[in-house]
Amino acid sequence: MSRTCELTGKKPLTGHNVSHSKRKTKRRQIPNLQKKRLLNPATGKLMSILISARGLRTLTKWRKEGKKYDLKKLCE
C-alpha cells in the first residue's frame, strides 16, 4: 500500500535534516493519512479510502456548502 492520499494525491516528500554544523542526513516528510469509511453522497454507500487530514477538511467543507460530488470518481 503506497502512502498516497486517494483524494488529493499527496505523497511523501524527501529532504534533509540539517544539524547546527550543517551536516545533512536524509529524511522523509510523510503526509497525515487516515483510513476512513466515508459515505458516498452520490450512491449512499460506504467507501473505505486512505485520505489525508487536509482532504477530510475539504470534504467536510463541501458537505457544509451542499456541494454535490461523487467520492468514487474523485478517488480514481
C-alpha positions as CSV (number, residue, x, y, z in Angstrom):
1,M,0.0,0.0,0.0
2,S,1.5,3.3,-1.1
3,R,1.4,6.3,1.3
4,T,-0.7,8.4,-1.1
5,C,-3.9,10.3,-0.4
6,E,-6.6,9.0,-2.8
7,L,-8.4,12.4,-2.9
8,T,-5.6,15.0,-3.0
9,G,-2.7,12.9,-4.3
10,K,-0.4,13.9,-1.5
11,K,2.7,11.7,-1.2
12,P,5.9,11.6,0.9
13,L,8.5,14.3,0.3
14,T,12.2,13.9,0.7
15,G,14.7,16.4,2.2
16,H,17.5,16.8,4.7
17,N,17.8,17.2,8.4
18,V,20.4,19.9,8.8
19,S,22.4,20.0,12.1
20,H,23.9,23.1,13.7
21,S,27.2,22.2,12.0
22,K,25.4,22.0,8.6
23,R,25.7,18.2,8.3
24,K,22.9,16.8,6.2
25,T,21.1,13.5,6.6
26,K,18.2,12.2,4.6
27,R,14.6,12.5,5.9
28,R,11.1,11.9,4.7
29,Q,8.1,14.0,5.3
30,I,5.1,11.7,5.3
31,P,1.5,13.1,4.9
32,N,-1.0,12.7,7.7
33,L,-3.0,9.8,6.2
34,Q,-6.1,8.2,7.8
35,K,-8.0,5.1,6.7
36,K,-11.7,6.2,6.8
37,R,-15.0,4.7,5.9
38,L,-17.0,7.6,4.4
39,L,-20.5,7.8,3.0
40,N,-20.5,8.5,-0.8
41,P,-23.3,11.1,-1.2
42,A,-23.8,10.1,-4.9
43,T,-24.6,6.5,-4.2
44,G,-25.4,6.4,-0.5
45,K,-22.9,3.6,0.1
46,L,-19.9,3.5,2.5
47,M,-16.4,3.5,1.0
48,S,-13.1,2.8,2.7
49,I,-10.4,5.2,1.5
50,L,-7.0,6.3,2.6
51,I,-7.3,10.1,2.9
52,S,-5.1,12.9,4.2
53,A,-6.3,15.2,7.0
54,R,-6.5,18.1,4.6
55,G,-8.7,16.0,2.3
56,L,-11.1,15.3,5.2
57,R,-11.3,19.0,5.9
58,T,-12.1,19.7,2.2
59,L,-14.9,17.1,2.2
60,T,-16.4,18.5,5.4
61,K,-16.4,22.0,3.8
62,W,-18.1,20.7,0.7
63,R,-20.7,18.9,2.8
64,K,-21.5,22.1,4.7
65,E,-21.8,24.1,1.5
66,G,-24.1,21.5,0.0
67,K,-21.7,20.8,-2.9
68,K,-22.5,17.7,-4.9
69,Y,-19.6,15.2,-5.5
70,D,-19.1,11.6,-6.2
71,L,-16.4,10.2,-3.9
72,K,-15.7,7.2,-6.2
73,K,-14.9,9.4,-9.2
74,L,-12.7,11.7,-7.0
75,C,-10.6,8.8,-5.7
76,E,-9.8,7.2,-9.1
